[in-house]
Amino acid sequence: MTRTSLTTARALTTIPAVLALAALTACGGTASAGEEDSSTVTIAVDDGQEPHWQLIRDLVAQEGIDLEVESFTDGPQINSATQNGDVDLNLFQHLAFLAQFNVNSDGDLVPVGATAVYPLALFSTEHASLEDLPADAEIAIPSNPTNQARALLNLQDAGLLTLVDGGNSLSTPAEIESGDVTITPVDTNQTVNALNGAADAAVVNNTQASRGGLTDDDIIYKDDLDSGTNDPYINVFVAKEENADDPRFQTIIEAYHSPEVQEAVSELNNGNVEFKEDWTAEELRALLEDEEQVAASGDGRTS
């Protein structure tokens, strides 16, 4: 299913604070009335120390919401905490990762709003462009399944290889149909270090590139963040399906897309981010269903 086939209106409706508070019921990690203030929403993230979270907390506090931000270091633990009701909401993952969790763990987590998509660019500290890569160049890519597939799709878009049936969000190096490069999967944390070894280039995520001292000057191919190829990698706010219509979540999502928060997130990522506030929850769930079909197929291809 392509995004252009979806007809859902692209608008997130802000519910006035007075009406929202009047309609609140306990959900997810929020205890029943009398046990915990129903204005409290707990969100699990992997970057709770970043300045934009305080900005978001301040904004939603004006709407009567007490946002508690809990930091985790492990993605599956975040999803498990959300699935178990220990937290109300989470933000750390893209749709392809969420689909893998739901299929592998029999989960019913759903996206309730989009944040942004981040680049997974091709870097080189030795070669200035794609054309400068030598014959049979060695390219390091992240070894975790979702970023590995995304890296292969981006290399295909760059014209360096082709994948069987065009590939998808579970493609592996075994599905490379043709190409003049050698692909070497490495741990995500080692993608930058690979450039100091045998690799001529490496596909590196935004966070690792920044931590490793890489700059935009080292990018020899930058993926198109507006392309359909990258739609499964839109990062999303996630909740249990039964809690997805909690009006407080939309207030939090709108706070994320406020100018001051987006400015802070953009600064944190050196401007390498494309915000996706126009995607509706319905569109995101339709795309999630497609990705769950891919995940359930087991071999990365659907019929």
N, C-alpha and C positions, 0 to 999 in steps of 0.2 A: 504494500500500500504506500503510495507516494503522498507527500505532504500536500501537494496541490490538489489531490482528490478529496481532501477533507473540507467540509463546508462549515464547520463550527466557527462561530463568530470569535474574532481575536480580541477579546476584551475581558479583563479581570475586574469584577465589580467590587468596589470597596463598600463594605457594610458599615454604616455608622456605628460608632462605638456604643451608643446607648442601646440600639437595637441588638447589636451583637452580644453585649453583656446580658441583656434580658433573656436571650435565647440560649445561653450557654448551658451545656450539659457536660458531665464528666466524660472524658474519653481517653483512650490510650493509657499513658502513664499517669494521668491525673486521677486522683482518688475521688470517690463519691462525695457528694455534698456533706459538709460537716467534718470531713477528714482532712481536706486540703482546699485551699482557696481555688475556686474554679477559674480564676483569671490567670492561673499559672500554666504556662506551656513549657515543657522540657524538650530541648532539641539536642540531639547528639551530632557532633561534628568532629573533624580531624584537625581543625585549625582554630580552636576556640581562643587562642591567645592573640589572634590578629585584631587590629584596631577596629575593623568594620563591624565586629560583633557588638562592641559597646555602642556604636552608633545605632545599630539596629535595636538593641535593647532600649535605648533612650527614646527612639521613635515610637516603638510599640507601647512603651510605658504611658505615652500621652493618650493612647487609646484604651488604657486600663488593663493592659496585658503585662504580666510579669514573666519575661522570657528567661528561663534558666538554661544556660549553655554548658553542656557537658562534653569534654574532649575525650576521645578515644584514639588509640593508635592502630587499631585493627578494623578494617572495613566490615568483614563478616560479623564481628562482634557488634558493630553499630546496627546492622540490619537485624541481628538476633534480638538486640535490646528493643528495637522498634516492634518487631513481630511479637515479642513476649509482653509488650505493654509497659516495659520499664521506662520508656521515653515516648513522647507523643509524636515526634517528628525527627527526621534526620536530613542532613545535607552533607554529602561528600562524594557522591557517585554519579556516573552517567547511566543512561538507560540500558546500555548493553550489559553493564555490570549488574544492574538491578535484575535484568531478565535472567541472568545466570543464577543469582541467588534464589529467585522465586522457583525456578525449575528444579534446582538441585536440593532446595530445602523445603519444597512444597509450601512456599510462602505466598501471602496475598498482599504484599506491599504494592502501593501504586504511587505514581507521581501526582503531586497536587499543584505543582508550579515549576517553571523553568528558571534557571539562573543564567548560565552562560556556557559557552563551549571554548575550550582552551586549545592552543595549537599543539601539535605533535610533529615538530619540524625536523628536517634533515640538516644536521650540522656537520661541518668539517673545519678543522684547524689547519689543514694542509692544502686544500683545494678550494678555489674561489667560486666555482660554479659546477653545475651538473656536467657541463661539457668538459671540464677539467679532470673529471674522475677517470682513472686509468681503466683499461680493459680488465674485466674480472675484478673490479674493485670489491673490497670487503666492506660490508655495511652491517654494523651492529644494530639490533633492534631489541626492544624490551621482550622478555620471555613470558610475562604473564599473559594469559590467553586473549583478553580483550584489547590490550594495547599492542600486542603482537599482531593481531589481525588488522587493527587500525593502521599500524605502521606499514604493513604490506599493501593495504589499500592506497595509502598515500604514495608509496613508492610506485605503485601501478599508475596512479594519476600523474606522477612525475615522468612516466615513460621508461622506467628502469626495469620493469618486469610485467608479466601478465599472469593472472590467476585463473584457475579453472572456473568456468562459468562467471567470470567477472569478480569472484570472491564475495565475501560478506563478513560480518562481525565475528566469525569464528574461524576465519581462514588461517592456515598454518603454512610454514615454508614447504611442506610436502605438496601443497597445492599450487606451487609455482609452475606455470606451464612453459614459460620462456623468459629469458633475461640474461644479461651479460654480467651480472653481479653475483657475489657470494654473500649469502645472508647468514649472519651469526647471531642467534638469540642469546642475550645475556640478562642477568638480573637487572631490573629497572635501576637500581642504585649504582650499577656499574656501567651504564651507557656512556656517561661522560668519560670515565676512566678508559673505556675502550678506545677513545680517540688518542690516548697516550700509548697505545699498544699497536696492534696490527691493523686496526680498522682505519679505512680511508675516510669513512663518514659514519655517523650514528644518528638514529632517530631517538630524540630525547624529549621527554615531556617538559613542560614549562617550569615546573618546580625544580627538577633536577638540573636543568640548564642554568637557572639562576644561581642555585647553590654551587654549581661547578664552575662558575665564572664565565660561562659562555654568554655571548651577546648576539644581538641581531646581525652583527657583522659576520658572524660565523655561520649563519643560515645560508644554505645553498638551495634549499627548496622549502617553501612555506605552504602548508596545506591551506586550501580555501575553506575558511570556517563557515561560509555561507552555502557550501555545496551540500547536496543531498548525501554525499559520502559521509559527512560528519554529523548528520542528524542523530544517529544512535548514541553519539558521544556528548549530547547536551546534558549538562549537569542539572539535577532536579532535587527539589524538596520532596520528601517521601514520607508517607504515613500508611498505617493499616487501612485496608479498603473500607472497613466499617466506620472509620473516623474521618474519612477523606473530606467530608463536607463541613467540617468544623470551620465556622466563619473566621475564627481567630487566625487560622493558617493563611488566609488570603491577606489579612492585615500584615502578617510577617513578611509574606512574599512581596507585597507592595513596598514595604519598608526597605527590603533588599534592593529594589529597583529605584529607590530615591536617588537623586543626583549625588548627594554627599556620600552615600554608601557605594554607589557605582564608581565614583571617583577614587575612593579608598581601595576598592578591589582592583581597579585598573592600575593604580600606582603600585600596588603590591606585585602585580604581574608585568610591570614595565610596559603596560599598554597592550600586551599580547592576550587579548580576551575579546570575545564577541558576545555581548549580552543578548539574551533571547526572551525578553519579557513578553513578546507578542505571541508566544506559543501558549495555547490554552491547555488546561488539564485534560480535556477530551482528546485533543490532538496528541498529547504526550502518551496517553494511555493506548491509543490506537497504534502508535509506534512501538510501545512496549509490547503489545500483543504480537506484533511482527517479530520482534527480537526474541520473545519467548518461544516462538515457533522455530527460529533458528537454533536457539539453545537446546530445545527438546529434540531436534533432529540428530544431535550427537556428532555429526561429521562436518558441521558448519554449512551444510547446504540443505535447503528445503526442496521439496518436489515441485 
